Amino acid sequence: MFAQLTAAQMRALEQEAIASGAVTGLELMERAGVGVVEAILAQWPELAKGAHRAVVLCGPGNNGGDGFVVARLLAERGWAVETFFYGLPDKLPQDARTNYQRYAAQHHVEPLGFPSATEAGQEAFGLSASHLGDDTCGQDKPPFVVIDALFGIGLTRPITGLSAIMRHMDYLSTFPDMNNRRIVAIDVPSGFDTDSGEIIRSDAPTQDPFPAIIPDLVVTFHAPKPVHQTLQTQGITVVVKDIGLPVFVP
């Protein structure tokens, strides 16, 4: 594996591998999903036994496709999985659309609306992701996982249209013990620039006071990206999973 890859280098490596016939995009997406589940169970061994609960937040691109694979794999383990989709099915990239269709054929997907999530969709996410309605409290709540599969390495602008969801995620990261939750980001936490490692902020920060999702665990693929070094200095665990790509030669 190469020591570190930029977003453009990672995309080029994947595209070259697919063009060569060495692997398909669907195979890479499946391997990524398997890697995320493996990393979750290794990070929190107590989740490897029995059925637990996950809330999966899928976005409009291939990162969302990875999320649908993770949602399916956790459901196959007997987990109670609630999946929210910020995007339009017919606008998804081909491989992500295939995994959306595969998951949606067996499980409910809650549409959030796009490009701005509806108030009803964001409220439904907040209820699911905050354990509201659960009579238990604090560490007595059963542990659950919230998975950020919104944007991955491709984000280049501030997040818009998800203000209530970003507020809910900030609440979860601020009071983890109250909710007994674990936040997992696939590839890159939403709101972070892959290459600079910085949070992408708008010119009017008061309008978007919660610009990024702060996870407990980030699962990336093949090689770390510049952002992951920044995240590790903040105490966030980063796991790199092999998905069978060739070594990058700069």
C-alpha angles and dihedrals in degrees: 000000000000114000095240136352132200119226091257093050092050093049091048092050092052093046093049092049091050093045091051091056092239092121140355127238089244091055091051091049092050092049090049091052092048089050092053093051091047091051093049093052092045093049093048109026091182087071092058091074122069130347120308138172134268136182111202122198110199125191137206099272143045092300086063088051089056087051093055090052090051091047091052094047093049091047088052087056089057096258121149101243127189113191127197123191125207102190145044119283095220091050096054118110111263099260093043090048091052091054091045090053092046092052096040091052089068106022140039118260115198110218114221097190128246144275086001119028114234121247090242093052094048091047090051090051091050092052092050097042095046100049088236111175092033110124093209122084141204117348089352088074112096110255117257138180129231113199123205107208096151110115115345119185095340102075114116103156137050116282113257133177095036103078097134093045092050088050091051091050091050089052091052093049092046096050105030096153093051090059101028089222137147120210117210124188121201111226098327129010111251112263097033126109109234097216104035097036089223128127109254105236129188124238087249103049093174088066092053106033093164104051100161144031114241109208135191093220133025120195114198131172138246096340139005120264124219092262092061093066089055092049093050091054086057091056096257116142115237121194123189115208125198112235097177102264121149121256112278115242112198 
